[in-house]
Amino acid sequence: MSVLLSQIHGSLAGKVINDDEKVAISPKRTLEWKDFKTVKTIQGKSSINALCLSTCDIEIKRVIPKGSYVQLEVKALVNHKNDLSQVTENFLTTNDEATKAQVLHHENGHFLIAQIIGYRIVKDAQGFQFHPKNYKSQLNQLISGHFRYWKQMDQLYDLETTKPRNPAMQKKWDEYFAKELAKLKAAIN
């Protein structure tokens, strides 16, 4: 069984980002066990095999006046946190390669959920008419709503795929991740 506790972090920064990416993901690849810190136990529980932590920071690239409202160009920075993500030494040394691959695949699903949240925030911010004086507060509210959903989505993902392990539901989630990310990528470009 694997458990994810997401570190959710929203920040508003006025600095300009030089690249044109609306959602930056790090690493831009499937996670590997080398991306996790090996530990004796996770949160003092021997039942937890792995913990995947990611952040999603939102940066304001540009404020565009539109008369009675402003539009924002924002960028989501989705980062896997190697220093906070963990896998137990016992899990890595006592399980076969197929089991380790299945758990790693599941943990990658949590990283995909973080990416989905980043894309959704960018998409929703693109179409929003923000108040010229309260846009930071309004953006924070938008981010907070998505972060609440992130936590719920992570919990549902674990519940449906690992309690107990359910390969059929994992496959459905994998299909959902692919479709949702493709849809969101198309929507923000």
Secondary structure, DSSP 4 states (H G I P E B T S, - for coil): --------------PPPSS--SEEEESSS---GGGSEEES-BTTBTT--EE--EEEEEEEEEEEE-SSSEEEEEEEEEEE-TTT-EEEHHHHHHS-HHHHHHHHHHHHHHHHHHHHHHHHHHHHHHT--B-TTTHHHHHHHHHHHHHHHHHHHHHHHHHHHHTTB-HHHHHHHHHHHHHHHHHHHHHH-
